[in-house]
Amino acid sequence: MLDKDRTALVVIDVQKAAVMDGDHGIPLMDGGPERVARTVQLVDAARRAGVPAIFIQEVHKRTLIDFGRELDGTETVHCLEGDTATELADGLDPRPDEYLIRKRRYSAFFATELELVLKSYGVDTLLLVGGLTDVCVHYTFADAHQHDYHCRVVTDCVIGSSLAAHDAALEAMRYLQRECWVTSDEVLATLHHPTVAA
Protein backbone atom coordinates (compact mmCIF):
# COMPACT_ATOMS: atom_id res chain seq x y z
CA MET A 1 0.00 0.00 0.00
CA LEU A 2 1.07 3.57 -0.70
CA ASP A 3 0.11 6.05 2.00
CA LYS A 4 0.13 9.56 0.56
CA ASP A 5 0.82 10.97 4.04
CA ARG A 6 4.10 9.00 4.10
CA THR A 7 5.12 9.63 0.48
CA ALA A 8 7.24 12.26 -1.27
CA LEU A 9 7.68 12.92 -4.97
CA VAL A 10 11.36 13.33 -5.85
CA VAL A 11 11.84 15.15 -9.16
CA ILE A 12 15.38 14.32 -10.28
CA ASP A 13 17.13 16.60 -12.79
CA VAL A 14 14.11 17.45 -14.93
CA GLN A 15 15.96 20.28 -16.63
CA LYS A 16 15.46 22.17 -19.86
CA ALA A 17 18.11 20.11 -21.69
CA ALA A 18 15.54 17.29 -21.86
CA VAL A 19 13.31 19.35 -24.14
CA MET A 20 15.88 21.42 -26.05
CA ASP A 21 17.47 20.66 -29.40
CA GLY A 22 21.23 20.33 -29.68
CA ASP A 23 24.00 18.62 -27.72
CA HIS A 24 23.96 19.46 -24.02
CA GLY A 25 26.62 16.99 -22.91
CA ILE A 26 24.29 14.12 -21.95
CA PRO A 27 22.84 11.59 -24.44
CA LEU A 28 19.08 11.13 -24.20
CA MET A 29 16.65 8.59 -25.60
CA ASP A 30 13.63 9.91 -27.51
CA GLY A 31 10.50 11.10 -25.74
CA GLY A 32 11.85 13.84 -23.48
CA PRO A 33 9.11 16.44 -24.04
CA GLU A 34 6.31 13.91 -23.45
CA ARG A 35 7.93 12.62 -20.27
CA VAL A 36 8.48 16.14 -18.96
CA ALA A 37 4.84 17.02 -19.67
CA ARG A 38 3.66 13.97 -17.69
CA THR A 39 6.02 14.94 -14.86
CA VAL A 40 4.52 18.44 -14.68
CA GLN A 41 1.08 16.81 -14.46
CA LEU A 42 2.28 14.54 -11.68
CA VAL A 43 3.77 17.43 -9.68
CA ASP A 44 0.48 19.34 -9.93
CA ALA A 45 -1.49 16.29 -8.77
CA ALA A 46 0.92 15.63 -5.90
CA ARG A 47 0.55 19.21 -4.70
CA ARG A 48 -3.24 18.95 -4.76
CA ALA A 49 -3.04 15.69 -2.80
CA GLY A 50 -0.69 17.12 -0.19
CA VAL A 51 2.24 14.95 -1.27
CA PRO A 52 5.46 16.98 -0.97
CA ALA A 53 7.42 17.55 -4.17
CA ILE A 54 11.19 17.79 -3.76
CA PHE A 55 13.13 19.15 -6.73
CA ILE A 56 16.67 17.99 -7.48
CA GLN A 57 18.89 19.94 -9.88
CA GLU A 58 22.34 18.97 -11.10
CA VAL A 59 24.52 22.09 -11.26
CA HIS A 60 28.25 22.56 -11.79
CA LYS A 61 30.58 25.53 -11.58
CA ARG A 62 31.80 26.92 -14.87
CA THR A 63 35.37 26.27 -13.70
CA LEU A 64 34.49 22.50 -13.78
CA ILE A 65 36.11 22.14 -10.36
CA ASP A 66 33.22 20.07 -8.96
CA PHE A 67 32.85 17.46 -11.72
CA GLY A 68 35.08 14.82 -10.13
CA ARG A 69 35.08 11.58 -12.15
CA GLU A 70 31.84 12.43 -13.93
CA LEU A 71 33.58 13.26 -17.21
CA ASP A 72 35.46 9.94 -17.38
CA GLY A 73 32.58 8.23 -19.19
CA THR A 74 30.29 9.12 -22.08
CA GLU A 75 29.06 12.47 -20.75
CA THR A 76 30.82 15.70 -21.64
CA VAL A 77 30.54 19.03 -19.80
CA HIS A 78 26.90 19.68 -18.83
CA CYS A 79 24.64 21.40 -16.30
CA LEU A 80 26.79 24.51 -15.89
CA GLU A 81 25.56 27.38 -13.73
CA GLY A 82 23.88 30.05 -15.84
CA ASP A 83 23.11 27.85 -18.85
CA THR A 84 19.48 27.73 -19.97
CA ALA A 85 19.72 23.95 -20.36
CA THR A 86 20.53 23.66 -16.63
CA GLU A 87 17.36 25.39 -15.48
CA LEU A 88 14.41 23.30 -14.34
CA ALA A 89 11.97 22.52 -17.14
CA ASP A 90 9.06 24.90 -17.66
CA GLY A 91 6.20 24.20 -15.30
CA LEU A 92 8.47 22.89 -12.55
CA ASP A 93 9.04 26.01 -10.50
CA PRO A 94 9.37 25.09 -6.82
CA ARG A 95 7.01 26.99 -4.57
CA PRO A 96 8.38 28.95 -1.59
CA ASP A 97 7.53 26.12 0.82
CA GLU A 98 9.11 23.43 -1.39
CA TYR A 99 12.71 22.29 -1.49
CA LEU A 100 15.09 22.72 -4.40
CA ILE A 101 18.22 20.67 -3.72
CA ARG A 102 21.24 21.21 -5.95
CA LYS A 103 23.67 18.33 -6.33
CA ARG A 104 27.15 17.82 -7.76
CA ARG A 105 27.07 14.03 -8.10
CA TYR A 106 24.69 11.39 -9.46
CA SER A 107 22.78 10.37 -6.34
CA ALA A 108 20.43 12.97 -4.88
CA PHE A 109 21.53 11.69 -1.46
CA PHE A 110 25.26 12.22 -1.94
CA ALA A 111 26.55 15.34 -0.10
CA THR A 112 23.09 16.97 -0.08
CA GLU A 113 20.36 17.72 2.46
CA LEU A 114 17.88 15.24 0.97
CA GLU A 115 17.93 12.80 3.89
CA LEU A 116 17.24 15.63 6.36
CA VAL A 117 14.36 16.89 4.20
CA LEU A 118 12.80 13.43 3.94
CA LYS A 119 13.08 12.94 7.71
CA SER A 120 11.46 16.35 8.23
CA TYR A 121 8.50 15.29 6.11
CA GLY A 122 8.30 11.96 7.95
CA VAL A 123 8.04 9.94 4.75
CA ASP A 124 9.04 6.34 4.11
CA THR A 125 8.09 6.02 0.43
CA LEU A 126 9.56 7.86 -2.56
CA LEU A 127 8.02 8.37 -5.99
CA LEU A 128 10.96 8.91 -8.36
CA VAL A 129 10.76 10.74 -11.69
CA GLY A 130 13.37 12.36 -13.92
CA GLY A 131 16.66 11.45 -15.50
CA LEU A 132 18.70 9.71 -16.32
CA THR A 133 16.99 6.41 -15.56
CA ASP A 134 20.34 4.61 -15.79
CA VAL A 135 22.35 7.21 -13.89
CA CYS A 136 20.92 9.71 -11.40
CA VAL A 137 17.55 7.98 -10.93
CA HIS A 138 19.24 4.59 -10.51
CA TYR A 139 21.89 5.90 -8.09
CA THR A 140 19.25 7.77 -6.07
CA PHE A 141 17.08 4.64 -5.99
CA ALA A 142 20.01 2.53 -4.75
CA ASP A 143 20.81 4.99 -1.97
CA ALA A 144 17.14 5.27 -1.01
CA HIS A 145 16.93 1.47 -0.90
CA GLN A 146 19.95 1.32 1.40
CA HIS A 147 18.30 3.95 3.62
CA ASP A 148 15.28 1.60 3.82
CA TYR A 149 12.85 3.72 1.81
CA HIS A 150 10.16 2.09 -0.28
CA CYS A 151 10.68 3.29 -3.85
CA ARG A 152 8.29 3.64 -6.76
CA VAL A 153 9.76 4.57 -10.15
CA VAL A 154 7.23 6.22 -12.45
CA THR A 155 8.33 4.39 -15.58
CA ASP A 156 6.88 6.82 -18.13
CA CYS A 157 8.28 9.86 -16.27
CA VAL A 158 11.93 8.79 -16.34
CA ILE A 159 14.26 9.00 -19.34
CA GLY A 160 17.48 7.15 -20.02
CA SER A 161 20.63 7.81 -21.99
CA SER A 162 19.30 5.21 -24.43
CA LEU A 163 16.28 2.91 -24.55
CA ALA A 164 18.48 -0.10 -23.80
CA ALA A 165 20.09 1.60 -20.80
CA HIS A 166 16.68 2.82 -19.59
CA ASP A 167 15.20 -0.69 -19.73
CA ALA A 168 18.24 -2.26 -18.07
CA ALA A 169 18.16 0.27 -15.21
CA LEU A 170 14.46 -0.33 -14.61
CA GLU A 171 15.13 -4.06 -14.41
CA ALA A 172 18.03 -3.46 -11.99
CA MET A 173 15.80 -1.38 -9.73
CA ARG A 174 13.03 -3.98 -9.84
CA TYR A 175 15.60 -6.56 -8.79
CA LEU A 176 15.98 -4.60 -5.53
CA GLN A 177 12.28 -3.84 -4.99
CA ARG A 178 9.99 -6.05 -7.04
CA GLU A 179 6.97 -3.71 -6.82
CA CYS A 180 8.83 -0.52 -7.72
CA TRP A 181 7.37 0.05 -11.19
CA VAL A 182 4.32 2.32 -11.53
CA THR A 183 2.97 4.44 -14.36
CA SER A 184 1.89 8.07 -14.24
CA ASP A 185 -1.71 7.02 -14.96
CA GLU A 186 -1.66 4.70 -11.94
CA VAL A 187 -0.25 7.42 -9.71
CA LEU A 188 -2.60 10.11 -11.01
CA ALA A 189 -5.60 7.81 -10.53
CA THR A 190 -4.75 7.16 -6.92
CA LEU A 191 -3.39 10.47 -5.58
CA HIS A 192 -6.94 11.58 -4.77
CA HIS A 193 -7.36 8.81 -2.20
CA PRO A 194 -5.93 8.76 1.35
CA THR A 195 -4.45 5.28 0.94
CA VAL A 196 -3.84 3.63 -2.39
CA ALA A 197 -2.32 0.46 -3.78
CA ALA A 198 0.70 1.03 -6.01
C-alpha positions as CSV (number, residue, x, y, z in Angstrom):
1,M,0.0,0.0,0.0
2,L,1.1,3.6,-0.7
3,D,0.1,6.0,2.0
4,K,0.1,9.6,0.6
5,D,0.8,11.0,4.0
6,R,4.1,9.0,4.1
7,T,5.1,9.6,0.5
8,A,7.2,12.3,-1.3
9,L,7.7,12.9,-5.0
10,V,11.4,13.3,-5.8
11,V,11.8,15.1,-9.2
12,I,15.4,14.3,-10.3
13,D,17.1,16.6,-12.8
14,V,14.1,17.5,-14.9
15,Q,16.0,20.3,-16.6
16,K,15.5,22.2,-19.9
17,A,18.1,20.1,-21.7
18,A,15.5,17.3,-21.9
19,V,13.3,19.3,-24.1
20,M,15.9,21.4,-26.1
21,D,17.5,20.7,-29.4
22,G,21.2,20.3,-29.7
23,D,24.0,18.6,-27.7
24,H,24.0,19.5,-24.0
25,G,26.6,17.0,-22.9
26,I,24.3,14.1,-22.0
27,P,22.8,11.6,-24.4
28,L,19.1,11.1,-24.2
29,M,16.6,8.6,-25.6
30,D,13.6,9.9,-27.5
31,G,10.5,11.1,-25.7
32,G,11.9,13.8,-23.5
33,P,9.1,16.4,-24.0
34,E,6.3,13.9,-23.4
35,R,7.9,12.6,-20.3
36,V,8.5,16.1,-19.0
37,A,4.8,17.0,-19.7
38,R,3.7,14.0,-17.7
39,T,6.0,14.9,-14.9
40,V,4.5,18.4,-14.7
41,Q,1.1,16.8,-14.5
42,L,2.3,14.5,-11.7
43,V,3.8,17.4,-9.7
44,D,0.5,19.3,-9.9
45,A,-1.5,16.3,-8.8
46,A,0.9,15.6,-5.9
47,R,0.5,19.2,-4.7
48,R,-3.2,18.9,-4.8
49,A,-3.0,15.7,-2.8
50,G,-0.7,17.1,-0.2
51,V,2.2,14.9,-1.3
52,P,5.5,17.0,-1.0
53,A,7.4,17.6,-4.2
54,I,11.2,17.8,-3.8
55,F,13.1,19.2,-6.7
56,I,16.7,18.0,-7.5
57,Q,18.9,19.9,-9.9
58,E,22.3,19.0,-11.1
59,V,24.5,22.1,-11.3
60,H,28.2,22.6,-11.8
61,K,30.6,25.5,-11.6
62,R,31.8,26.9,-14.9
63,T,35.4,26.3,-13.7
64,L,34.5,22.5,-13.8
65,I,36.1,22.1,-10.4
66,D,33.2,20.1,-9.0
67,F,32.8,17.5,-11.7
68,G,35.1,14.8,-10.1
69,R,35.1,11.6,-12.1
70,E,31.8,12.4,-13.9
71,L,33.6,13.3,-17.2
72,D,35.5,9.9,-17.4
73,G,32.6,8.2,-19.2
74,T,30.3,9.1,-22.1
75,E,29.1,12.5,-20.8
76,T,30.8,15.7,-21.6
77,V,30.5,19.0,-19.8
78,H,26.9,19.7,-18.8
79,C,24.6,21.4,-16.3
80,L,26.8,24.5,-15.9
81,E,25.6,27.4,-13.7
82,G,23.9,30.1,-15.8
83,D,23.1,27.9,-18.8
84,T,19.5,27.7,-20.0
85,A,19.7,24.0,-20.4
86,T,20.5,23.7,-16.6
87,E,17.4,25.4,-15.5
88,L,14.4,23.3,-14.3
89,A,12.0,22.5,-17.1
90,D,9.1,24.9,-17.7
91,G,6.2,24.2,-15.3
92,L,8.5,22.9,-12.6
93,D,9.0,26.0,-10.5
94,P,9.4,25.1,-6.8
95,R,7.0,27.0,-4.6
96,P,8.4,29.0,-1.6
97,D,7.5,26.1,0.8
98,E,9.1,23.4,-1.4
99,Y,12.7,22.3,-1.5
100,L,15.1,22.7,-4.4
101,I,18.2,20.7,-3.7
102,R,21.2,21.2,-5.9
103,K,23.7,18.3,-6.3
104,R,27.1,17.8,-7.8
105,R,27.1,14.0,-8.1
106,Y,24.7,11.4,-9.5
107,S,22.8,10.4,-6.3
108,A,20.4,13.0,-4.9
109,F,21.5,11.7,-1.5
110,F,25.3,12.2,-1.9
111,A,26.5,15.3,-0.1
112,T,23.1,17.0,-0.1
113,E,20.4,17.7,2.5
114,L,17.9,15.2,1.0
115,E,17.9,12.8,3.9
116,L,17.2,15.6,6.4
117,V,14.4,16.9,4.2
118,L,12.8,13.4,3.9
119,K,13.1,12.9,7.7
120,S,11.5,16.4,8.2
121,Y,8.5,15.3,6.1
122,G,8.3,12.0,8.0
123,V,8.0,9.9,4.8
124,D,9.0,6.3,4.1
125,T,8.1,6.0,0.4
126,L,9.6,7.9,-2.6
127,L,8.0,8.4,-6.0
128,L,11.0,8.9,-8.4
129,V,10.8,10.7,-11.7
130,G,13.4,12.4,-13.9
131,G,16.7,11.5,-15.5
132,L,18.7,9.7,-16.3
133,T,17.0,6.4,-15.6
134,D,20.3,4.6,-15.8
135,V,22.4,7.2,-13.9
136,C,20.9,9.7,-11.4
137,V,17.6,8.0,-10.9
138,H,19.2,4.6,-10.5
139,Y,21.9,5.9,-8.1
140,T,19.3,7.8,-6.1
141,F,17.1,4.6,-6.0
142,A,20.0,2.5,-4.8
143,D,20.8,5.0,-2.0
144,A,17.1,5.3,-1.0
145,H,16.9,1.5,-0.9
146,Q,19.9,1.3,1.4
147,H,18.3,4.0,3.6
148,D,15.3,1.6,3.8
149,Y,12.9,3.7,1.8
150,H,10.2,2.1,-0.3
151,C,10.7,3.3,-3.9
152,R,8.3,3.6,-6.8
153,V,9.8,4.6,-10.1
154,V,7.2,6.2,-12.4
155,T,8.3,4.4,-15.6
156,D,6.9,6.8,-18.1
157,C,8.3,9.9,-16.3
158,V,11.9,8.8,-16.3
159,I,14.3,9.0,-19.3
160,G,17.5,7.1,-20.0
161,S,20.6,7.8,-22.0
162,S,19.3,5.2,-24.4
163,L,16.3,2.9,-24.5
164,A,18.5,-0.1,-23.8
165,A,20.1,1.6,-20.8
166,H,16.7,2.8,-19.6
167,D,15.2,-0.7,-19.7
168,A,18.2,-2.3,-18.1
169,A,18.2,0.3,-15.2
170,L,14.5,-0.3,-14.6
171,E,15.1,-4.1,-14.4
172,A,18.0,-3.5,-12.0
173,M,15.8,-1.4,-9.7
174,R,13.0,-4.0,-9.8
175,Y,15.6,-6.6,-8.8
176,L,16.0,-4.6,-5.5
177,Q,12.3,-3.8,-5.0
178,R,10.0,-6.0,-7.0
179,E,7.0,-3.7,-6.8
180,C,8.8,-0.5,-7.7
181,W,7.4,0.1,-11.2
182,V,4.3,2.3,-11.5
183,T,3.0,4.4,-14.4
184,S,1.9,8.1,-14.2
185,D,-1.7,7.0,-15.0
186,E,-1.7,4.7,-11.9
187,V,-0.3,7.4,-9.7
188,L,-2.6,10.1,-11.0
189,A,-5.6,7.8,-10.5
190,T,-4.7,7.2,-6.9
191,L,-3.4,10.5,-5.6
192,H,-6.9,11.6,-4.8
193,H,-7.4,8.8,-2.2
194,P,-5.9,8.8,1.4
195,T,-4.5,5.3,0.9
196,V,-3.8,3.6,-2.4
197,A,-2.3,0.5,-3.8
198,A,0.7,1.0,-6.0
